[in-house]
Amino acid sequence: MIPVLGFLTYSKFDLADRLLASIDYPIEHLVIVDNSGKRSYEPVKPDLVKNLWLIQVPFGLGYAGGLNLIVKSTPFAKYRSEERRVGK
């Protein structure tokens, strides 16, 4: 299972829907950041996604700001498995 997957969208909701429809591997946390500020997007959660979060910001954060928001919104996600850590 993929622990966290996130992406940004800016008024390209048809492309976001295509991305969601193409998911073929289990994902624990899927975070979508809508940078458009329009608040008109309602994503449909795919069956393979355990948790889906849509974060709609009132103004554009930019690419780096959006990626930082994805990481900050999932602080307890296991980004690395325990068996892969150095020294284990």
C-alpha positions as YAML, in Angstrom:
chain: A
units: angstrom
residues:
- id: 1
  name: MET
  ca: [0.00, 0.00, 0.00]
- id: 2
  name: ILE
  ca: [1.25, 3.48, -0.86]
- id: 3
  name: PRO
  ca: [1.23, 5.52, 2.38]
- id: 4
  name: VAL
  ca: [0.65, 8.98, 0.86]
- id: 5
  name: LEU
  ca: [-0.09, 10.22, -2.63]
- id: 6
  name: GLY
  ca: [-0.90, 13.82, -3.34]
- id: 7
  name: PHE
  ca: [-1.33, 16.11, -6.29]
- id: 8
  name: LEU
  ca: [-2.28, 19.69, -7.07]
- id: 9
  name: THR
  ca: [-4.92, 20.94, -9.43]
- id: 10
  name: TYR
  ca: [-5.74, 24.38, -10.74]
- id: 11
  name: SER
  ca: [-9.12, 24.34, -12.51]
- id: 12
  name: LYS
  ca: [-8.22, 21.19, -14.46]
- id: 13
  name: PHE
  ca: [-10.78, 19.01, -12.72]
- id: 14
  name: ASP
  ca: [-11.31, 16.74, -15.73]
- id: 15
  name: LEU
  ca: [-7.63, 15.77, -15.55]
- id: 16
  name: ALA
  ca: [-7.91, 15.19, -11.81]
- id: 17
  name: ASP
  ca: [-10.88, 12.87, -12.43]
- id: 18
  name: ARG
  ca: [-8.85, 10.96, -15.03]
- id: 19
  name: LEU
  ca: [-6.02, 10.57, -12.54]
- id: 20
  name: LEU
  ca: [-8.43, 9.27, -9.88]
- id: 21
  name: ALA
  ca: [-9.95, 6.80, -12.34]
- id: 22
  name: SER
  ca: [-6.50, 5.45, -13.22]
- id: 23
  name: ILE
  ca: [-5.55, 4.42, -9.66]
- id: 24
  name: ASP
  ca: [-4.85, 0.69, -9.66]
- id: 25
  name: TYR
  ca: [-2.88, 0.20, -6.44]
- id: 26
  name: PRO
  ca: [-4.02, 0.69, -2.82]
- id: 27
  name: ILE
  ca: [-3.35, 4.11, -1.30]
- id: 28
  name: GLU
  ca: [-3.75, 4.91, 2.39]
- id: 29
  name: HIS
  ca: [-3.94, 8.72, 2.18]
- id: 30
  name: LEU
  ca: [-4.74, 10.60, -1.03]
- id: 31
  name: VAL
  ca: [-4.49, 14.39, -0.72]
- id: 32
  name: ILE
  ca: [-5.73, 16.73, -3.44]
- id: 33
  name: VAL
  ca: [-4.86, 20.42, -3.18]
- id: 34
  name: ASP
  ca: [-7.14, 22.67, -5.24]
- id: 35
  name: ASN
  ca: [-5.14, 25.84, -5.90]
- id: 36
  name: SER
  ca: [-7.88, 27.53, -7.94]
- id: 37
  name: GLY
  ca: [-9.89, 28.95, -5.05]
- id: 38
  name: LYS
  ca: [-13.15, 28.17, -6.89]
- id: 39
  name: ARG
  ca: [-14.43, 25.58, -4.39]
- id: 40
  name: SER
  ca: [-16.39, 23.79, -7.08]
- id: 41
  name: TYR
  ca: [-14.61, 20.43, -7.23]
- id: 42
  name: GLU
  ca: [-16.12, 17.31, -5.68]
- id: 43
  name: PRO
  ca: [-13.82, 14.30, -6.27]
- id: 44
  name: VAL
  ca: [-15.14, 10.74, -6.23]
- id: 45
  name: LYS
  ca: [-13.10, 8.48, -3.92]
- id: 46
  name: PRO
  ca: [-11.77, 5.42, -5.78]
- id: 47
  name: ASP
  ca: [-12.27, 2.03, -4.12]
- id: 48
  name: LEU
  ca: [-8.53, 1.50, -3.65]
- id: 49
  name: VAL
  ca: [-8.14, 4.73, -1.64]
- id: 50
  name: LYS
  ca: [-8.62, 4.44, 2.12]
- id: 51
  name: ASN
  ca: [-8.70, 8.19, 2.98]
- id: 52
  name: LEU
  ca: [-9.25, 11.04, 0.53]
- id: 53
  name: TRP
  ca: [-8.71, 14.64, 1.55]
- id: 54
  name: LEU
  ca: [-9.55, 17.62, -0.61]
- id: 55
  name: ILE
  ca: [-7.89, 20.82, 0.53]
- id: 56
  name: GLN
  ca: [-9.30, 23.90, -1.15]
- id: 57
  name: VAL
  ca: [-7.23, 26.99, -0.55]
- id: 58
  name: PRO
  ca: [-8.69, 30.46, -1.20]
- id: 59
  name: PHE
  ca: [-5.59, 31.53, -3.14]
- id: 60
  name: GLY
  ca: [-2.85, 29.80, -5.09]
- id: 61
  name: LEU
  ca: [0.01, 28.49, -2.99]
- id: 62
  name: GLY
  ca: [2.15, 27.67, -5.99]
- id: 63
  name: TYR
  ca: [3.64, 24.27, -6.70]
- id: 64
  name: ALA
  ca: [6.08, 24.10, -3.79]
- id: 65
  name: GLY
  ca: [3.53, 25.49, -1.34]
- id: 66
  name: GLY
  ca: [0.98, 22.90, -2.43]
- id: 67
  name: LEU
  ca: [3.45, 20.04, -2.03]
- id: 68
  name: ASN
  ca: [4.41, 21.32, 1.41]
- id: 69
  name: LEU
  ca: [0.72, 21.37, 2.35]
- id: 70
  name: ILE
  ca: [0.37, 17.73, 1.28]
- id: 71
  name: VAL
  ca: [3.27, 16.70, 3.52]
- id: 72
  name: LYS
  ca: [2.03, 18.84, 6.43]
- id: 73
  name: SER
  ca: [-1.48, 17.40, 6.16]
- id: 74
  name: THR
  ca: [-0.26, 13.83, 6.73]
- id: 75
  name: PRO
  ca: [2.22, 14.10, 9.64]
- id: 76
  name: PHE
  ca: [1.63, 10.61, 11.00]
- id: 77
  name: ALA
  ca: [1.79, 8.72, 7.71]
- id: 78
  name: LYS
  ca: [4.52, 6.13, 7.38]
- id: 79
  name: TYR
  ca: [6.58, 7.62, 4.57]
- id: 80
  name: ARG
  ca: [9.14, 4.85, 4.96]
- id: 81
  name: SER
  ca: [8.63, 1.33, 6.17]
- id: 82
  name: GLU
  ca: [10.46, 0.27, 9.33]
- id: 83
  name: GLU
  ca: [12.44, -2.50, 7.60]
- id: 84
  name: ARG
  ca: [14.00, 0.00, 5.17]
- id: 85
  name: ARG
  ca: [15.40, 2.33, 7.79]
- id: 86
  name: VAL
  ca: [19.17, 2.46, 8.14]
- id: 87
  name: GLY
  ca: [20.52, 0.32, 10.95]
- id: 88
  name: LYS
  ca: [17.62, -2.14, 11.08]
...
